[in-house]
C-alpha cells in the first residue's frame, strides 16, 4: 500500500463517472462569491493537488520504497496518456489537469529521490 501512487484515486473516480455515463464533471457543487462555481472536475483537481502534496512528502520520508512507487507512477502516467489518445470521453480540461499533476508527481518524486540518494554518492577527482 505504501508504494501505490495516491493520484490513482482521482483518475479512478474520473474514469468511473465518465464510463458509467454520469455527468459528474460539470455538476456545480456550490457557487463562489465571484460569479464562478466549483464543479465536480474542480473538486477532483483539488483532491489531486492535495494527494500530490501527500505523495511528495511520502516519497521524501520513505526513500526505500520510492523506486517501486516511481515505476508505478510512470506506468500510471503512460496509461492515462494512452487513455487520452484512445478514448474521446476523457479529453477534457479536467483530465488534462490531472494528467499534468501526475507528470509533476513523476518528476518531483524523481528529483526528491535523486536528492536523497545523492548524499550517499561520493565522487572523487
FENHUCOR-V409176 format. One record per residue. N is the residue number from 1. RES is the residue in one letter. SS is DSSP state (a for helix, b for strand, c for the rest). D_FIRST is the distance of its C-alpha to the first C-alpha in Angstrom with 2 decimals. Layout:
BEGIN
[[N	RES	SS	D_FIRST] [N	RES	SS	D_FIRST]]
END
This chain:
BEGIN
[[1	X	c	0.00] [2	X	c	3.77] [3	X	c	5.49] [4	X	c	5.48] [5	X	c	8.80] [6	X	c	9.62] [7	X	c	13.00] [8	X	a	12.13] [9	X	a	12.84] [10	X	a	16.50] [11	X	a	17.09] [12	X	a	16.08] [13	X	a	18.30] [14	X	a	21.03] [15	X	a	21.11] [16	X	a	21.23] [17	X	a	24.19] [18	X	a	25.97] [19	X	a	25.94] [20	X	a	26.77] [21	X	c	29.76] [22	X	c	29.07] [23	X	c	30.52] [24	X	c	27.88] [25	X	c	28.08] [26	X	c	31.70] [27	X	c	31.77] [28	X	b	32.93] [29	X	b	31.00] [30	X	b	33.70] [31	X	b	36.46] [32	X	c	36.37] [33	X	c	39.49] [34	X	c	40.35] [35	X	c	41.00] [36	X	c	37.42] [37	X	b	34.87] [38	X	b	31.11] [39	X	b	29.92] [40	X	a	26.78] [41	X	a	26.11] [42	X	a	26.60] [43	X	a	24.15] [44	X	a	21.45] [45	X	a	22.35] [46	X	a	22.38] [47	X	a	18.87] [48	X	a	17.91] [49	X	a	19.74] [50	X	a	18.06] [51	X	a	14.53] [52	X	a	15.97] [53	X	a	17.19] [54	X	a	13.98] [55	X	a	12.29] [56	X	a	15.36] [57	X	a	15.37] [58	X	a	11.81] [59	X	a	13.11] [60	X	a	16.27] [61	X	a	14.97] [62	X	c	12.53] [63	X	c	14.68] [64	X	c	13.58] [65	X	c	10.34] [66	X	a	12.04] [67	X	a	13.81] [68	X	a	11.05] [69	X	a	9.86] [70	X	a	13.60] [71	X	a	14.20] [72	X	a	11.76] [73	X	a	13.41] [74	X	a	16.73] [75	X	a	16.18] [76	X	a	15.34] [77	X	a	18.46] [78	X	a	20.56] [79	X	a	19.68] [80	X	a	20.49] [81	X	a	23.59] [82	X	a	24.78] [83	X	a	24.28] [84	X	a	26.65] [85	X	a	29.20] [86	X	a	29.12] [87	X	c	28.90] [88	X	a	31.33] [89	X	a	29.63] [90	X	a	26.92] [91	X	c	29.53] [92	X	c	29.61] [93	X	a	29.55] [94	X	a	26.41] [95	X	a	24.45] [96	X	a	25.96] [97	X	a	24.91] [98	X	a	21.27] [99	X	a	21.75] [100	X	a	23.29] [101	X	a	20.38] [102	X	a	18.07] [103	X	a	20.74] [104	X	a	20.90] [105	X	a	17.20] [106	X	a	17.78] [107	X	a	20.95] [108	X	a	19.83] [109	X	a	16.84] [110	X	a	19.32] [111	X	a	21.94] [112	X	a	19.90] [113	X	a	18.75] [114	X	a	22.38] [115	X	a	23.75] [116	X	a	21.64] [117	X	a	22.46] [118	X	a	25.99] [119	X	c	27.05] [120	X	c	26.66] [121	X	c	28.96] [122	X	c	32.67] [123	X	c	35.17] [124	X	c	38.78] [125	X	c	41.82]]
END
